[in-house]
Amino acid sequence: MTNSVQVRRAGRHFKDHVVLKDVDLDIAPGEFVALIGQSGSGKSTLLRAIAGLDPEATGDYAKPDRHAIVFQEHRLLPWSRVWRNVTLGLTGTDLRQRALRALSEVGLTAHADAYPGTLSGGESQRVALARALVRTPGLLLLDEPFGALDALTRLKAQALVAQLWAEHQPAVLLVTHDVEEALLLADRVLLLADGHIAESYDVDLPRPRQIGHPRFVALRRQLLAGLGVAETEEEL
Ligand SMILES: Nc1ncnc2c1ncn2[C@@H]1O[C@H](COP(=O)(O)OP(=O)(O)OP(=O)(O)O)[C@@H](O)[C@H]1O
């Protein structure tokens, strides 16, 4: 398989509500793909199916053995120290060392022995990223990981993800509501609508991306039109 991710005929319904009808999706090794779509279009449902978390999803799914997922909520265990959260579920003798290495990549070495309850929202999401990184994933699945962060923290978290992706080159599938986030980070943006991938946009811009670049502005307009949002309506 030359693709890192290959999804064929993905389907999912909840009783008579058909959410995913016929989704085909490919991600090349090291490619960063963003998935946008209106609220309720099935973005999270698709991500969960790809992650193997949804036994009732139908279709064929191929993905790297090592994959990791980061959700909008950090899902850290409050009674476990940060470094233990990072290596939760892993076995081996050097777990603390591995946790510290991953925490240093997200700038949180100093918080290794803290409990999650003492961290800010942005720090908690960085721990969740470290927990993903420590698994050296070939595929990183990100489900609105910055959705709950304030604007400045969100920008910093986006820059961190861009840097980690450039260093480690996993394939990435990022679910986001935010067309600017998609255009800042992704090689390609997919639009999920009516239960399938309705559009694919190549983000043919060098990195780091400049939001004022005329091509960026044009792509932003196309994506918003694809979502059925007028340019003046900022957020969905
Ligand atoms: N466990 C469930 N039971 C019933 N319906 C569900 C369940 N999970 C999801 N759905 C429905 O499937 C549809 C798609 O949900 P999903 O969370 O995948 O959408 P989304 O595109 O990620 O939305 P958002 O952007 O608002 O997070 C929604 O209509 C939702 O109500």
The ligand as a Gaussian input file, in Angstrom:
#p B3LYP/6-31G(d) Opt

LIG

0 1
 N      -23.842000       7.840000      19.191000
 C      -24.676000       8.498000      18.374000
 N      -26.005000       8.231000      18.355000
 C      -26.852000       8.864000      17.513000
 N      -26.455000       9.824000      16.647000
 C      -25.150000      10.130000      16.617000
 C      -24.202000       9.499000      17.482000
 N      -22.970000      10.017000      17.221000
 C      -23.160000      10.941000      16.248000
 N      -24.451000      11.006000      15.887000
 C      -25.021000      11.890000      14.864000
 O      -24.255000      11.797000      13.706000
 C      -24.142000      13.074000      13.082000
 C      -22.686000      13.399000      12.862000
 O      -22.047000      13.604000      14.095000
 P      -20.519000      14.019000      14.169000
 O      -20.193000      14.241000      15.603000
 O      -19.713000      13.039000      13.424000
 O      -20.548000      15.391000      13.371000
 P      -19.414000      16.487000      13.214000
 O      -19.327000      16.816000      11.772000
 O      -18.163000      16.011000      13.876000
 O      -20.077000      17.686000      14.007000
 P      -19.417000      18.871000      14.864000
 O      -18.649000      19.673000      13.883000
 O      -20.613000      19.605000      15.389000
 O      -18.567000      18.247000      15.917000
 C      -24.857000      14.053000      13.982000
 O      -26.142000      14.305000      13.446000
 C      -24.958000      13.327000      15.301000
 O      -26.111000      13.701000      15.999000

